[in-house]
Amino acid sequence: MNTLVLGIPKGSLQEATVQIMLRAGYRLEASGRSYYPAIDDDEIEARLMRPQDMSRFVEKGTVDCGLTGTDWVAENGSDVITVAELVYAKQQLVPVRWVIAVPEDSPIRRVEDLDGKSISTELVNVTRRFLQERGVTAEVEFSHGATETKVPDLVDAIVELTETGESLRANRLRTIDTVMQSTTELIASHEAWEDPWKRTKIENLGMLLKGAILGQSKVGLKMNVPNGALEAVLEILPALRKPTINNLADESGYAVETVLDESVARSLIPELKRAGAEGIIEYPLNKVVL
């Protein structure tokens, strides 16, 4: 039987990945300290590994495909296929940023002020390239963790990953520039991509994961609209595509169904009611595949 080896990121992205996989239709279960989580697809073998290492193992073909960040692909300089960009992080469905941060009272205000200074980060190669492109010479050293605690006593600045900025503010740090923005990606090895069965399996996985992420921010709306009120309802009804409209069995009106952003549903439903819509039902979506 054909088997696809799938890398699952261990650490901060692990739980978010498990939840998105579940919405995509795959149930992952990791037991204890095992690095081989069970998955309810006999054609997939899942392996937990650090996202920092993922792209290197995918490039080698040890793993057929995996989920990791744009940042670590760039840091490792890995030659891999980007199958799908999946905008999710530990806490939110947003890209994350690697930023240069200094203490609030630091005299460093611009990237150019880092010339001759010391910087600590996990993203060493990307940071060095960023500085070189701007003509800045600084000592960039690898950080094994707790990077935010190293300024100002040990280094002049840090390059750190942030999703909300809360941790930086809590440590009284100020951002002076963004080194790069990163999103989670589904990547594949060239060898796996050239295999017709594996490529189809990977493409299907990417499609379902993208649909699961999009579905998290969308809801479906169903409603009945009496004769004479349809035009007024359609004027205020946004849709991912055109709404579906069917005649009711008794010909007293129409059944209307659409998909829209969850964030606008709460303000839209009262407007729809006032426009004449009845029996309005809002329901969550697991996936939206465009």
DOROSE-922498 format. One record per residue (C-alpha): residue in three letters; residue number from 0; chain; x, y, z. Coordinates in steps of 0.5 Angstrom, whole numbers. Layout:
! DOROSE-922498
+-----+-----+-------+-------+-------+-------+
! res !   n ! chain !    xx !    yy !    zz !
+-----+-----+-------+-------+-------+-------+
! ala ! NUM !     A !     X !     Y !     Z !
...
+-----+-----+-------+-------+-------+-------+
END
This chain:
! DOROSE-922498
+-----+-----+-------+-------+-------+-------+
! res !   n ! chain !    xx !    yy !    zz !
+-----+-----+-------+-------+-------+-------+
! met !   0 !     A !     0 !     0 !     0 !
! asn !   1 !     A !     2 !     7 !    -2 !
! thr !   2 !     A !     4 !    11 !     4 !
! leu !   3 !     A !     5 !    19 !     5 !
! val !   4 !     A !    10 !    21 !    11 !
! leu !   5 !     A !     7 !    27 !    14 !
! gly !   6 !     A !    11 !    32 !    19 !
! ile !   7 !     A !     7 !    35 !    24 !
! pro !   8 !     A !    10 !    41 !    28 !
! lys !   9 !     A !    12 !    40 !    35 !
! gly !  10 !     A !    11 !    45 !    40 !
! ser !  11 !     A !     8 !    52 !    40 !
! leu !  12 !     A !     4 !    50 !    33 !
! gln !  13 !     A !     2 !    43 !    35 !
! glu !  14 !     A !    -4 !    44 !    38 !
! ala !  15 !     A !    -7 !    49 !    33 !
! thr !  16 !     A !    -5 !    44 !    28 !
! val !  17 !     A !    -8 !    38 !    31 !
! gln !  18 !     A !   -15 !    42 !    31 !
! ile !  19 !     A !   -14 !    45 !    24 !
! met !  20 !     A !   -13 !    38 !    22 !
! leu !  21 !     A !   -19 !    36 !    25 !
! arg !  22 !     A !   -23 !    41 !    22 !
! ala !  23 !     A !   -20 !    38 !    15 !
! gly !  24 !     A !   -22 !    31 !    17 !
! tyr !  25 !     A !   -16 !    28 !    20 !
! arg !  26 !     A !   -16 !    26 !    27 !
! leu !  27 !     A !    -9 !    26 !    30 !
! glu !  28 !     A !    -8 !    23 !    37 !
! ala !  29 !     A !    -1 !    23 !    40 !
! ser !  30 !     A !     0 !    19 !    46 !
! gly !  31 !     A !     5 !    21 !    52 !
! arg !  32 !     A !    12 !    22 !    49 !
! ser !  33 !     A !    11 !    19 !    42 !
! tyr !  34 !     A !    14 !    22 !    36 !
! tyr !  35 !     A !     9 !    18 !    32 !
! pro !  36 !     A !     2 !    20 !    33 !
! ala !  37 !     A !    -4 !    16 !    31 !
! ile !  38 !     A !    -8 !    19 !    25 !
! asp !  39 !     A !   -15 !    16 !    22 !
! asp !  40 !     A !   -12 !    15 !    15 !
! asp !  41 !     A !    -8 !     9 !    13 !
! glu !  42 !     A !    -5 !    12 !     8 !
! ile !  43 !     A !    -1 !    17 !    12 !
! glu !  44 !     A !     4 !    16 !    17 !
! ala !  45 !     A !     5 !    22 !    22 !
! arg !  46 !     A !    11 !    24 !    25 !
! leu !  47 !     A !    12 !    30 !    30 !
! met !  48 !     A !    18 !    34 !    29 !
! arg !  49 !     A !    21 !    41 !    31 !
! pro !  50 !     A !    19 !    46 !    26 !
! gln !  51 !     A !    26 !    49 !    26 !
! asp !  52 !     A !    28 !    42 !    23 !
! met !  53 !     A !    22 !    40 !    18 !
! ser !  54 !     A !    24 !    43 !    12 !
! arg !  55 !     A !    31 !    40 !    12 !
! phe !  56 !     A !    28 !    33 !    13 !
! val !  57 !     A !    23 !    35 !     7 !
! glu !  58 !     A !    29 !    37 !     3 !
! lys !  59 !     A !    32 !    30 !     4 !
! gly !  60 !     A !    26 !    26 !     3 !
! thr !  61 !     A !    26 !    23 !    10 !
! val !  62 !     A !    19 !    26 !    10 !
! asp !  63 !     A !    15 !    27 !     4 !
! cys !  64 !     A !    11 !    33 !     6 !
! gly !  65 !     A !    10 !    37 !    13 !
! leu !  66 !     A !     8 !    44 !    16 !
! thr !  67 !     A !    13 !    49 !    18 !
! gly !  68 !     A !    14 !    56 !    18 !
! thr !  69 !     A !    16 !    61 !    12 !
! asp !  70 !     A !    21 !    63 !    17 !
! trp !  71 !     A !    25 !    56 !    18 !
! val !  72 !     A !    25 !    55 !    10 !
! ala !  73 !     A !    28 !    61 !     9 !
! glu !  74 !     A !    33 !    60 !    15 !
! asn !  75 !     A !    35 !    53 !    13 !
! gly !  76 !     A !    35 !    55 !     5 !
! ser !  77 !     A !    31 !    49 !     4 !
! asp !  78 !     A !    30 !    47 !    -3 !
! val !  79 !     A !    23 !    45 !    -2 !
! ile !  80 !     A !    16 !    45 !    -6 !
! thr !  81 !     A !    11 !    50 !    -3 !
! val !  82 !     A !     4 !    47 !    -3 !
! ala !  83 !     A !     0 !    51 !     1 !
! glu !  84 !     A !     0 !    58 !     5 !
! leu !  85 !     A !    -4 !    56 !    11 !
! val !  86 !     A !    -5 !    63 !    15 !
! tyr !  87 !     A !    -5 !    60 !    22 !
! ala !  88 !     A !    -1 !    61 !    29 !
! lys !  89 !     A !    -1 !    59 !    36 !
! gln !  90 !     A !    -7 !    64 !    38 !
! gln !  91 !     A !   -10 !    67 !    32 !
! leu !  92 !     A !   -11 !    66 !    24 !
! val !  93 !     A !    -6 !    71 !    23 !
! pro !  94 !     A !     2 !    71 !    20 !
! val !  95 !     A !     7 !    72 !    25 !
! arg !  96 !     A !    13 !    77 !    25 !
! trp !  97 !     A !    20 !    77 !    27 !
! val !  98 !     A !    22 !    84 !    29 !
! ile !  99 !     A !    28 !    87 !    32 !
! ala ! 100 !     A !    27 !    89 !    39 !
! val ! 101 !     A !    31 !    94 !    44 !
! pro ! 102 !     A !    30 !    96 !    51 !
! glu ! 103 !     A !    25 !   102 !    52 !
! asp ! 104 !     A !    30 !   106 !    54 !
! ser ! 105 !     A !    35 !   104 !    49 !
! pro ! 106 !     A !    38 !   110 !    44 !
! ile ! 107 !     A !    38 !   105 !    38 !
! arg ! 108 !     A !    32 !   108 !    34 !
! arg ! 109 !     A !    34 !   105 !    27 !
! val ! 110 !     A !    37 !    99 !    24 !
! glu ! 111 !     A !    43 !   103 !    22 !
! asp ! 112 !     A !    44 !   104 !    29 !
! leu ! 113 !     A !    46 !    97 !    30 !
! asp ! 114 !     A !    52 !    98 !    27 !
! gly ! 115 !     A !    58 !    95 !    31 !
! lys ! 116 !     A !    52 !    92 !    36 !
! ser ! 117 !     A !    51 !    85 !    38 !
! ile ! 118 !     A !    44 !    81 !    37 !
! ser ! 119 !     A !    41 !    75 !    40 !
! thr ! 120 !     A !    36 !    71 !    36 !
! glu ! 121 !     A !    34 !    64 !    33 !
! leu ! 122 !     A !    34 !    66 !    26 !
! val ! 123 !     A !    41 !    68 !    25 !
! asn ! 124 !     A !    42 !    67 !    18 !
! val ! 125 !     A !    36 !    71 !    16 !
! thr ! 126 !     A !    38 !    76 !    21 !
! arg ! 127 !     A !    45 !    77 !    18 !
! arg ! 128 !     A !    42 !    77 !    11 !
! phe ! 129 !     A !    37 !    83 !    13 !
! leu ! 130 !     A !    43 !    87 !    16 !
! gln ! 131 !     A !    48 !    86 !    10 !
! glu ! 132 !     A !    42 !    88 !     5 !
! arg ! 133 !     A !    42 !    95 !     9 !
! gly ! 134 !     A !    50 !    95 !    10 !
! val ! 135 !     A !    50 !    94 !    17 !
! thr ! 136 !     A !    55 !    90 !    21 !
! ala ! 137 !     A !    53 !    87 !    27 !
! glu ! 138 !     A !    55 !    81 !    31 !
! val ! 139 !     A !    49 !    76 !    31 !
! glu ! 140 !     A !    49 !    70 !    36 !
! phe ! 141 !     A !    45 !    64 !    36 !
! ser ! 142 !     A !    40 !    64 !    42 !
! his ! 143 !     A !    38 !    57 !    45 !
! gly ! 144 !     A !    32 !    61 !    48 !
! ala ! 145 !     A !    29 !    66 !    53 !
! thr ! 146 !     A !    32 !    71 !    48 !
! glu ! 147 !     A !    28 !    77 !    51 !
! thr ! 148 !     A !    31 !    76 !    58 !
! lys ! 149 !     A !    38 !    78 !    54 !
! val ! 150 !     A !    37 !    85 !    53 !
! pro ! 151 !     A !    40 !    90 !    55 !
! asp ! 152 !     A !    45 !    86 !    60 !
! leu ! 153 !     A !    48 !    81 !    55 !
! val ! 154 !     A !    46 !    84 !    48 !
! asp ! 155 !     A !    44 !    90 !    45 !
! ala ! 156 !     A !    38 !    88 !    41 !
! ile ! 157 !     A !    34 !    81 !    40 !
! val ! 158 !     A !    31 !    79 !    34 !
! glu ! 159 !     A !    24 !    75 !    36 !
! leu ! 160 !     A !    18 !    72 !    34 !
! thr ! 161 !     A !    12 !    76 !    36 !
! glu ! 162 !     A !     4 !    74 !    34 !
! thr ! 163 !     A !     1 !    79 !    39 !
! gly ! 164 !     A !     7 !    83 !    41 !
! glu ! 165 !     A !     4 !    82 !    48 !
! ser ! 166 !     A !    11 !    79 !    51 !
! leu ! 167 !     A !    15 !    84 !    48 !
! arg ! 168 !     A !    11 !    90 !    52 !
! ala ! 169 !     A !    11 !    85 !    58 !
! asn ! 170 !     A !    19 !    85 !    58 !
! arg ! 171 !     A !    19 !    93 !    56 !
! leu ! 172 !     A !    22 !    92 !    49 !
! arg ! 173 !     A !    21 !    97 !    43 !
! thr ! 174 !     A !    20 !    94 !    36 !
! ile ! 175 !     A !    25 !    98 !    31 !
! asp ! 176 !     A !    24 !    94 !    25 !
! thr ! 177 !     A !    21 !    88 !    22 !
! val ! 178 !     A !    26 !    83 !    19 !
! met ! 179 !     A !    21 !    78 !    16 !
! gln ! 180 !     A !    13 !    76 !    16 !
! ser ! 181 !     A !    12 !    69 !    17 !
! thr ! 182 !     A !     6 !    64 !    16 !
! thr ! 183 !     A !     5 !    56 !    16 !
! glu ! 184 !     A !     6 !    53 !    10 !
! leu ! 185 !     A !     5 !    46 !     7 !
! ile ! 186 !     A !    12 !    44 !     4 !
! ala ! 187 !     A !    14 !    38 !     0 !
! ser ! 188 !     A !    20 !    34 !    -3 !
! his ! 189 !     A !    21 !    35 !   -10 !
! glu ! 190 !     A !    22 !    27 !   -10 !
! ala ! 191 !     A !    15 !    26 !    -7 !
! trp ! 192 !     A !    12 !    32 !   -12 !
! glu ! 193 !     A !    14 !    28 !   -18 !
! asp ! 194 !     A !    11 !    22 !   -15 !
! pro ! 195 !     A !     4 !    22 !   -18 !
! trp ! 196 !     A !     0 !    18 !   -12 !
! lys ! 197 !     A !     4 !    22 !    -7 !
! arg ! 198 !     A !     3 !    29 !   -11 !
! thr ! 199 !     A !    -5 !    28 !   -11 !
! lys ! 200 !     A !    -5 !    26 !    -4 !
! ile ! 201 !     A !    -1 !    32 !    -2 !
! glu ! 202 !     A !    -5 !    37 !    -6 !
! asn ! 203 !     A !   -12 !    34 !    -3 !
! leu ! 204 !     A !    -9 !    35 !     4 !
! gly ! 205 !     A !    -7 !    42 !     2 !
! met ! 206 !     A !   -14 !    44 !    -1 !
! leu ! 207 !     A !   -17 !    41 !     6 !
! leu ! 208 !     A !   -13 !    45 !    10 !
! lys ! 209 !     A !   -14 !    51 !     7 !
! gly ! 210 !     A !   -21 !    50 !     7 !
! ala ! 211 !     A !   -21 !    49 !    14 !
! ile ! 212 !     A !   -17 !    55 !    16 !
! leu ! 213 !     A !   -22 !    59 !    11 !
! gly ! 214 !     A !   -28 !    56 !    15 !
! gln ! 215 !     A !   -26 !    58 !    21 !
! ser ! 216 !     A !   -27 !    65 !    20 !
! lys ! 217 !     A !   -34 !    64 !    16 !
! val ! 218 !     A !   -41 !    62 !    18 !
! gly ! 219 !     A !   -47 !    60 !    14 !
! leu ! 220 !     A !   -54 !    63 !    14 !
! lys ! 221 !     A !   -60 !    60 !    12 !
! met ! 222 !     A !   -67 !    64 !    12 !
! asn ! 223 !     A !   -74 !    64 !     9 !
! val ! 224 !     A !   -76 !    71 !     5 !
! pro ! 225 !     A !   -83 !    72 !     3 !
! asn ! 226 !     A !   -85 !    74 !    -4 !
! gly ! 227 !     A !   -84 !    82 !    -4 !
! ala ! 228 !     A !   -78 !    82 !     0 !
! leu ! 229 !     A !   -73 !    78 !    -4 !
! glu ! 230 !     A !   -70 !    85 !    -7 !
! ala ! 231 !     A !   -69 !    88 !     0 !
! val ! 232 !     A !   -66 !    82 !     3 !
! leu ! 233 !     A !   -61 !    81 !    -3 !
! glu ! 234 !     A !   -59 !    88 !    -3 !
! ile ! 235 !     A !   -56 !    88 !     4 !
! leu ! 236 !     A !   -53 !    80 !     4 !
! pro ! 237 !     A !   -46 !    79 !     2 !
! ala ! 238 !     A !   -44 !    73 !     0 !
! leu ! 239 !     A !   -38 !    69 !    -2 !
! arg ! 240 !     A !   -41 !    67 !    -8 !
! lys ! 241 !     A !   -48 !    69 !   -11 !
! pro ! 242 !     A !   -53 !    66 !    -5 !
! thr ! 243 !     A !   -57 !    60 !    -7 !
! ile ! 244 !     A !   -64 !    62 !    -8 !
! asn ! 245 !     A !   -70 !    56 !    -8 !
! asn ! 246 !     A !   -77 !    57 !    -8 !
! leu ! 247 !     A !   -81 !    55 !    -2 !
! ala ! 248 !     A !   -86 !    49 !    -3 !
! asp ! 249 !     A !   -92 !    53 !    -2 !
! glu ! 250 !     A !   -89 !    59 !    -7 !
! ser ! 251 !     A !   -90 !    64 !    -1 !
! gly ! 252 !     A !   -83 !    66 !    -2 !
! tyr ! 253 !     A !   -76 !    64 !    -2 !
! ala ! 254 !     A !   -71 !    60 !     2 !
! val ! 255 !     A !   -64 !    63 !     1 !
! glu ! 256 !     A !   -57 !    61 !     4 !
! thr ! 257 !     A !   -51 !    64 !     3 !
! val ! 258 !     A !   -44 !    64 !     7 !
! leu ! 259 !     A !   -40 !    70 !    10 !
! asp ! 260 !     A !   -35 !    73 !    15 !
! glu ! 261 !     A !   -37 !    71 !    22 !
! ser ! 262 !     A !   -35 !    78 !    24 !
! val ! 263 !     A !   -41 !    81 !    20 !
! ala ! 264 !     A !   -46 !    76 !    22 !
! arg ! 265 !     A !   -48 !    79 !    28 !
! ser ! 266 !     A !   -50 !    86 !    25 !
! leu ! 267 !     A !   -53 !    83 !    19 !
! ile ! 268 !     A !   -58 !    79 !    22 !
! pro ! 269 !     A !   -62 !    84 !    25 !
! glu ! 270 !     A !   -62 !    88 !    18 !
! leu ! 271 !     A !   -64 !    82 !    15 !
! lys ! 272 !     A !   -70 !    81 !    20 !
! arg ! 273 !     A !   -72 !    88 !    19 !
! ala ! 274 !     A !   -72 !    87 !    11 !
! gly ! 275 !     A !   -77 !    81 !    12 !
! ala ! 276 !     A !   -73 !    75 !    13 !
! glu ! 277 !     A !   -76 !    70 !    17 !
! gly ! 278 !     A !   -73 !    63 !    21 !
! ile ! 279 !     A !   -66 !    66 !    20 !
! ile ! 280 !     A !   -61 !    60 !    22 !
! glu ! 281 !     A !   -53 !    61 !    23 !
! tyr ! 282 !     A !   -49 !    55 !    23 !
! pro ! 283 !     A !   -41 !    54 !    23 !
! leu ! 284 !     A !   -37 !    51 !    18 !
! asn ! 285 !     A !   -32 !    46 !    18 !
! lys ! 286 !     A !   -29 !    47 !    11 !
! val ! 287 !     A !   -30 !    52 !     5 !
! val ! 288 !     A !   -26 !    50 !    -1 !
! leu ! 289 !     A !   -26 !    55 !    -6 !
+-----+-----+-------+-------+-------+-------+
END
